[in-house]
Amino acid sequence: MDRVVNETAPRPLSGVRVIDVGVWHAGPGGAAILGDLGAEVIKIEGLGGDVERYNGTLGPVSTDEVNTDDWTVLFDISNRNKRGIAVDLNSAAGREIVLRLAADADVFITNMKRSTVKKLGIDYETLKAVNERLVHVNVTGFGSEGPLADSGAMDTLGQAMAGMMYLRGGEDPASLQALILDQLTAIVASNAAVTGLLARELHGFGQDVHVSLYGSATWLMHPNLVAASVLGRDFSLKWDRTNPPITRTTYRCADGKWMVGTNHPEDKYWPTFMQTLGLPELVDDDRFATAARRRENKGELFAIVDERFAQKPRDEWLAAFADARLLMAPVHSFTDVLNDPQAQANGYVKPFAHPMLGELPLPGFPMRFGKQEAGIHAGAPALGEHTDDVLRSAGYDDEALADLRERAVIK
């Protein structure tokens, strides 16, 4: 089966073939990242299409104003860079197609439930029989073992299980938006695939690799979980901007925009911070002379400092603090990020000519390679868009394709 390689833009995983049988984001999003890196990704959908084609809400964020009848922004996020085929996976002929494609693949990614994976014949043991070198990435809700091994899950359920819903610090749990854990799990899945490929080259064998929403979330929560383990108790993460040291919190400026500082240790940066604000008299003020005294009198201190920040717009303060070599940054909104010169200069945001939406700024790839490129290079495929091309390259002739189509095995 001929490999599809983008010769005009050499990418790190050019020549690697990935088969993706999944729905929603956590699994398919991992395959999309491999596509960012140049892998040829073949998305296999059922004849009705991935449910994401028709249900495109990103948590509380609706994109209905740009969605179509069989395409959503969410589907595009999860399935960029892919070639798409539509196959009846419940039929014997459809399963034969999957086996034939898997026989010549490097990575197989699925986030179907364990029972469904077994039923469809896309489990590791079945695919290993046709390709011992295959790296089989299983993305589940709660892991491959234990009482929840075959339970379905979504982003919010994984957040709940891992303690993430208390990251906002309130007494009432609240999820982080939007698709935070799904995207993290997609990143972990892509890392699992690349690590599996490297292990295959180093040690000569393929293997199954297991990733889950729950496991990804606990890894993200690593520092908090270690702290809870060491202390032997839970603790509050409630944010109060007057609790951190004055040199390490948020400030509202004259134009209503916010900035944040992270200057530590406090005692070292306290004098420079006050001098930059034009408040040198506070450096040796007995009320604020030590960190302990500043905590005791934080109400007075923040009142003075907040009044001072309210006298100039944010850009002037950022320039002044940069001249003083203090670590300060603007607090950005999402649209601020898309228009940020620093993000644009490093390719963290790049213009992309989208086939459905026209040219618009989109997130770039977070890694820069000295001799290769990475990042989005194609939108998501239409349902069954590449079925004939992919199956022809797998050895199906026109007569076989016509027969499969007549029997409603492919679309």
N, C-alpha and C positions, 0 to 999 in steps of 0.2 A: 504494500500500500504506500503510494508516494506521499512523502511528508510535505506539508505546506510551510515554506520558509519565506519570511519577508526579507528579501535580499536588499531592498532599498534602504532599510533601516535595521542594521544588524542588532539583535537583542540577545541577552544572556541565555535564554532558553530556546532560541531558534533550533528547530529540529526535534524538540521534545513534543510528544503527542499526549494529550490529556482527554479522557472521556469523562463527561459530567452527566450523571443521572441524579438530579436533585431538584428540590423546589425551595421557594423562599430564598433567603440570602446566605445563611451561615455556610452551607456547602457550596452552592453555585458562586457565591462571592469569592471563595478561595480559588476556584477555577479561573474566575475573571482576573484575579491578581496574577496567576500564572500566565494568563494571556497578556497582561501588561508587560511581563518579562519576556514575551516572544514565543511562548509555547503555542502550538496549534491546539485549540480547545474545541472539541466537538460536543455540543450540547444535545442530549437526547431527551426529547419531550414525548409525552403521550400524544395521541391524535387530537385531544382536546386542548393541549397546551399547558404549560406551567401556570398554576393558579396566580402567580404574580403578574401575568399578562393582564389580568382582569381586576385585580385587587391591589391598588397602588398606594395605599396610605402608609406614610412613614411615621408611625406613632400618631401624634396629634397633627402632623403636617399633611394636608391634602394637596395633591397635584392634579386634581380633576380638571382644572382649567386647561391643561396641556395633554392629558392622557387621551388615548383613542379607545376604540372598542376592543382592540386586542394588543395594546401596548401601553405600558405605564412607565413613568420615570423610575420607579422602583425596580421593574423588570430590567430596564436598561442598566441600572447600577449593578445589578447582580449578574448580568449576562453580556456585558460589553466584550468585545474582542473575540467572540465565539462564532463558529459555524454551527448552524442549527439543523437538526433533522427531526422528523416526527415519525414515531414508530409505535405500533401497538405492542407494548411490552408484555401484555398478558397472553399473547399468542405464541405458539411454538416458533413460527417464522420470525416473529419480532425478537424473541430471545436469541435465535440463531444469528440475527444481525448484530446484536450486542456482543455475542461471543466472538464473532468474526472481527469486529472492531477492536475488542479488548485484546485479541491475540497479537495485535501489532501496536499496542499502546504502551506508554511508559508509566502513566499514572491514571488511576481510576478513582473518581471522587463521587461519593454519594452521601446524602444526609437523610435517606429514607429510614424509617424505623427498622429495627433488626428483623422483625418478622416479615416485613415487606421486602427487605433486601433478600432474604432467603426465598420467599415466594417467587420473586422475579428472577431468581438465579443470577444475581449480581453480587453475591457474597464472595469473600476472598477465596474460600476453598474451591468454589465452582470456577472462578476466573483463573485461579492459579493453575488449574488443570490444562488451560490453553496457553498460559503465559506465566512461567515461573519467575520471570524477572519483573513482574508487575508490582508497582507500589500502589497499594490499595488503601485509600484514605476514607475512613468511616467517620462521619460527623454525626454525633448524637446529642440528645438533650442533656443527659446526666451521666454518661459514661457507658462502657460496654459491659460492666459487671454490676451486681447489686440488684435490689428490688425494683429500681426504676430504669433498668437497662433497656426495656422495650417501650418506655413511655415517651410520648411525643412532648415537645417543648417549644416554647417561643422565647424571644429575647427577655421579656419581663419575668418569666418563670425562672430563668437562669439567674437573673439579677437577684431575685428574691431569695433563692437558695444560698447564694454566695455572700449575702450580707450587703450587697451593693445598694440596696434601697435605703440604707441609712447613711450613705455618703453625703447626702445633703445636710445631715446633722439634726434634722427635726425629730420629734418624738413619733410623728406619724410617718410610716415608710412611704417613699415616693420613688418611682423609676426614673432613671436618667434617659433623656431623649436625644436623638431618635436613632434607633437601631444600633446603639453603642455596643452592646454585647454581641449582636449578630456580626457586626463589622470586625470586632476583636476576634471572634471565633473564625471568621474568614481568613484573617491574617495568620492565626495559628495554624489553620488547615493548610494554607499555602506554604508556611514554614515547614510543616510536617512533610509535605510532598517533596520539597526541595531537599530536606534532610534525608528522606528516604531514597531519593535519587543519588545523592552523594554517597550514602551508605552502600547502595548497590554497586557503585563504581569502586569503592574501597574494598568491599568484602564479597562482592560477586553474587548477591542474592536479592530478590525482591522480598517484600513483606507487607503485612497489614499494619496500619498505623491508626490509632484511635484518638479522636479529638472530640470534645464536647463543649457545649455552652457552659455547663457547670465548671468543668476543669479550666476553661479559659478564664472564667470569672474569678475563680479562686487564685489563679496565677496573677491576675491583675491586682488582686487584693493582697498580694504577698506581704507587703510591709504591715498592713493593718492586722492580718491574721497572725503574723509573727509577734506583733506587739500584744495582741490579746492572749497569745499563748504564754509569752514571757510574764505578763502581768497577772495572768490567771483570772481575768475579768473583762467584761465589755467596757467600753468607754464612749463618750459622746464626741461626735465630730462637728458639733454645731458651730457655725461660723458667726463670729461677732468681730467686725473690723477693728474694734478697740481692744480686743484681747491680744492679738499679736503685738510685738514691739512696734513702736511708731515708725521704724525704718523698714517695716516688712508688712505693709498692709495696703489698702486701696484708698484713693483720694479722688474727690470730685472737683473738677476745675471750673473756671469761670464760664466756659462754653457748655457746661453740663456733661462733658465727656469725662470718663474715668481713666485713671492710670493706676499702676500697682508697682510697688517696690519690693525687692528681695535683697536686702543688704544685711548680711550676717557675718560676724557677730555684732550685736547691737552696739555695744560700748565702743567698738572700733569706729563705726560709721556715724555715731550720734553727732559729734561736732561738725563733720562735713555736711551732714544732712541739714542741720540747723543753719549753718552759714549759707548754704545754697538757697534756703528758703528766705534768707534775709532776716533771720532771727538769732543772731549770734549771742544775744543777751541771755538766751535760754540755756546755753551750753553749761554755764556754771550756776544757774538758778538752783537754789537749794531744793526746790520742789521737784526738780527733774535731774539732779546731778548724778544719780545712779539708776540702774535698771529697776531696782526695787522701789525707789522713790517715784519713778515714772509710772510704775504700775499702781502705786498708791494714789497718785494724782492724775490718772489717765483722763478723767473727765475734763479737767482744766486744760491738760496738754492738748487733747484732740480738739477742743473748742478753739484754741489758739491756732493750731496748725490748719484745721479745716477752713477757718476764716482766711488764712494766708493763701491757701490753694485757690480759693474762690476769687482771687484778685487777678489771675492771669489765665488765658486759655491753655489747653493741654499741650499744644505744640511748643509753646514758650517754655513751659516747665520741663518738658522732655529734653529740649536743647540745653537748658541750664544744668540739669542733672547729668546729661551726657558729658558736658564740659567738666563737671566735677568727678567724672568717672564712677558714678553710682549706678547701680543696676535698677533701671526703671523701664517700664513698657506700657504701651497703651492697652486698654482693655477693649478688644475688638468684638464687633458683631460679626455674624456670618458674612454679610455683604462687605464689611470692612476687610475681611480676610481675602475675599475674591479680588479686591482692588488694591491690596497692599503691595507696594513696590518691592519690599523685601521678599515676600512670597513669590512674586513674579520673577524676580532676578534669579531665584534658585530653582525655578520650575515647579514649585509647590502648587502653583496655580498656573495653568497654561490655556491659551485659546484652543478650542477644538471645533472643527466644522462638523456639527452633528447632523446626521441625515434626516432627523425628524424636527430638530429645533433650530437649525442654523448655527452660526458661529456664536459661541458663548464660552466664558471661562469655566474650567472644570479643574478639580484637584489633579495635580500631577503626581508622579511616583516619588516617594520620599527618599529614594536612593539615587545617587548620580554615579554612573559608570564612566570611567575615563575613555573607553573605546567603544561603548555600546549605548544603546538607548533603552528606555523603559517608559511605560505609561500607556494610556488608552490610545488605540489606533483604529478602532471600529466600534460602531454602536452594536446593540443587541440584534440578533437575526430575527427576521419574520418567521412565523411558525412554518417549519419544514423548508425553509429557504434553500438549504444546501443538501437536501436529502439525495437528490439524484447524483450530484457531484461526489459526495462522500461515498455513497454506495458503489458508484462506478469505480472509484479508486480502490474499493475493497473487493472488486472482482465481479460485481453484478452487471450483467449486460442489459441492453434495452428491453429485451424480451422478459428477463427476470424482473426488472423494475415494473414493467407493465402488469405482470402477473401479481406482484406484491401490491400494486396500487388497486388493481381490480378486486383483490381479496381484502382491501381495507387494512393492510398491514402497515403501509406507509402513507405519508401525506406530503 
